[in-house]
Amino acid sequence: MKKSLCSLLVGLCVASNSLAGTLYTSFPETVYPSEKYVFYSHGLIVEGENVMPVDERWGVYDFIAVRQALQDPDYNLISYHRAENTIADEFAKKLANDVRKLIARGVKPESITLLGFSRGGEISLLAATKLRMDKINTILLAVCGDFIKEHSEYSGFGRISSIFETSDFAGSCQLLKDRNKQIQSFREVSINTGKEHGAFYQPLPQWLGQVKKWLKATSD
């Protein structure tokens, strides 16, 4: 089972010629300046070798299905599988450096989005804060729980969008807008599936549709 999943992951990272819609599992060797790029960062439970871990309360986190569902012809998706016990600040530095590499190769800041769920969203927030770029887009999925409230270094920057599940412990991210007046724009929607944090373990249309809508609107 592990071998077949690894083979699938390797196959998915092969890029097509200058056509958006490619999924990269490592930083792309060739960057196309006219295209959009989205970094998707998964939740904590996926850190390590298992790409489909099971939570006793919320069930299977289908990282493969979520990543595939996020693919779209409108943009390229870059999604790393983090190692176990990844240090959030260190990985945020990597994301920030990867964004800088895209910009250095001609991609417009407004065509780049940091998208993250739970711990992945925390890392995305840190990366946006390190970048301090007005036009960088950040989409947060179920991020703003007590941890964010208690740590002011998770402030974000640029353009922030948030989606939260009403039955979840991670609620509204309005506190980020109140905390940091340098956030250029803030928008937020709630979904109501009753699945708590597990709503984002699967590619449910309730949140996926909003993400795709926002991603298609970036740089317009």
C-alpha positions in Angstrom: 0.0 0.0 0.0 2.8 2.4 1.0 4.7 1.6 -2.2 1.7 2.3 -4.4 1.0 5.6 -2.7 4.7 6.6 -3.1 4.5 5.8 -6.8 1.4 7.9 -7.1 3.1 10.9 -5.5 6.2 10.6 -7.7 4.0 10.5 -10.8 2.0 13.5 -9.7 5.0 15.8 -9.5 5.9 15.5 -13.2 5.2 18.9 -14.8 3.6 19.6 -18.2 5.0 22.2 -20.6 4.0 25.7 -19.5 0.4 24.8 -18.8 -1.1 25.7 -15.4 -2.8 23.0 -13.5 0.3 21.0 -12.6 0.8 19.5 -9.1 4.3 19.8 -7.8 5.5 17.9 -4.7 8.8 19.8 -4.7 9.8 23.3 -5.9 9.3 23.4 -9.7 12.4 23.3 -11.8 10.8 25.5 -14.4 8.8 28.6 -13.4 6.3 30.3 -15.7 6.0 34.0 -14.9 2.6 34.5 -16.3 1.0 31.7 -14.2 -0.4 31.5 -10.7 1.1 29.4 -8.0 -0.6 28.1 -4.8 1.2 26.5 -1.9 -1.0 24.1 0.0 0.2 23.1 3.5 -1.5 20.2 5.2 -2.5 19.7 8.8 -0.3 18.3 11.6 -1.6 14.8 11.5 -0.1 14.2 8.0 3.4 15.0 9.2 5.5 11.8 8.9 5.3 8.9 6.5 1.5 8.3 6.4 -0.3 10.4 3.8 -3.7 9.1 4.9 -3.7 9.1 8.7 -6.7 8.4 10.8 -7.9 10.5 13.7 -10.1 8.7 16.3 -12.6 11.6 16.3 -12.5 13.0 12.8 -11.6 9.9 10.7 -9.3 9.7 7.7 -7.4 12.8 6.5 -7.3 12.0 2.8 -4.3 14.1 1.9 -4.2 12.6 -1.6 -7.8 13.3 -2.4 -7.6 16.9 -1.0 -4.5 17.7 -3.0 -6.0 16.2 -6.2 -9.2 18.1 -5.7 -7.3 21.4 -5.2 -5.7 21.0 -8.7 -7.2 23.4 -11.2 -6.2 24.6 -14.7 -6.2 28.2 -13.4 -3.1 27.7 -11.3 -0.2 25.4 -10.4 -0.3 23.7 -7.0 2.8 23.2 -4.9 2.2 20.9 -2.0 5.0 19.4 0.2 4.6 16.5 2.6 6.3 17.6 5.8 8.5 15.4 7.9 7.4 14.3 11.4 8.1 16.9 14.1 8.6 19.7 11.6 9.3 23.0 13.4 6.7 25.5 12.2 9.0 28.5 12.1 11.7 26.6 10.1 9.1 25.4 7.5 7.6 28.9 7.3 11.1 30.2 6.4 11.2 27.6 3.6 7.8 28.7 2.2 8.8 32.4 2.4 12.0 31.6 0.5 10.1 29.6 -2.1 7.8 32.6 -2.6 10.8 34.9 -3.1 12.3 32.4 -5.7 9.0 32.6 -7.7 9.1 36.4 -7.6 12.7 36.4 -8.6 11.8 34.4 -11.6 9.1 36.8 -12.7 5.9 35.7 -11.0 3.8 38.6 -9.7 3.2 38.6 -5.9 -0.5 38.8 -6.4 -0.4 35.6 -8.4 1.0 33.7 -5.4 -1.2 32.2 -2.6 -0.3 30.5 0.6 -3.1 28.1 1.5 -3.0 26.1 4.7 -5.2 24.0 7.0 -4.8 23.9 10.8 -1.0 23.6 11.4 -0.4 24.2 7.7 -2.4 27.5 8.1 -0.3 28.5 11.0 2.8 27.9 8.9 1.3 29.9 6.1 0.6 32.8 8.4 4.2 32.8 9.7 5.5 32.7 6.1 3.3 35.7 5.1 4.5 37.6 8.2 8.1 37.0 7.2 7.5 38.1 3.7 5.6 41.3 4.6 4.3 41.8 1.1 1.1 43.7 0.6 -0.1 41.6 -2.4 0.6 38.1 -1.2 -2.6 36.0 -0.7 -3.1 33.8 2.3 -6.1 31.4 2.6 -6.6 29.9 6.1 -8.7 26.8 6.7 -9.7 26.2 10.4 -6.7 28.0 11.8 -7.7 30.5 14.5 -8.1 28.6 17.7 -6.7 29.4 21.2 -3.1 28.9 20.0 -3.3 31.8 17.5 -5.1 33.9 20.0 -2.2 33.4 22.5 0.7 34.0 20.0 0.8 37.5 18.5 3.7 36.5 16.2 1.0 34.8 14.0 -0.2 38.0 12.6 -0.2 37.6 8.8 0.3 40.2 6.2 -1.1 41.2 2.8 -4.5 39.7 1.7 -6.1 37.2 4.0 -9.1 35.0 3.5 -10.5 32.6 6.1 -12.8 29.7 6.1 -14.0 28.1 9.4 -16.4 25.4 10.4 -19.0 26.5 12.9 -18.9 23.2 14.9 -15.0 23.4 15.2 -12.8 24.6 18.0 -11.0 26.8 15.4 -13.3 29.8 14.8 -13.2 33.2 13.1 -9.9 34.8 12.2 -11.3 38.3 12.6 -8.8 38.7 15.5 -6.0 38.8 12.9 -7.5 41.8 11.2 -7.9 43.5 14.6 -4.4 42.6 15.6 -2.5 43.7 12.5 -3.6 46.9 10.8 -1.1 46.2 7.9 -3.4 43.4 6.6 -4.5 44.9 3.3 -7.8 43.0 3.0 -9.7 40.4 5.0 -12.6 38.3 4.0 -14.1 35.3 5.7 -16.9 32.7 5.4 -18.2 30.0 7.7 -19.4 26.5 6.7 -21.7 24.3 8.7 -21.2 20.6 8.1 -21.2 19.4 11.7 -17.9 17.6 11.1 -15.8 19.9 13.3 -12.1 19.9 12.4 -12.7 16.9 10.2 -14.6 19.0 7.7 -11.2 19.8 6.1 -10.0 16.2 6.1 -11.9 15.6 3.0 -12.4 17.7 -0.2 -15.9 18.8 0.7 -17.5 21.2 -1.7 -18.6 23.5 1.1 -15.0 24.8 1.6 -13.4 23.7 -1.7 -15.8 25.8 -3.7 -14.9 28.9 -1.8 -11.2 28.2 -2.1 -11.4 27.8 -5.8 -13.5 30.9 -6.2 -11.0 33.0 -4.3 -8.0 31.5 -6.1 -9.5 32.3 -9.5 -10.1 35.9 -8.4 -6.5 36.5 -7.3 -4.5 38.9 -9.6 -7.6 39.9 -11.5 
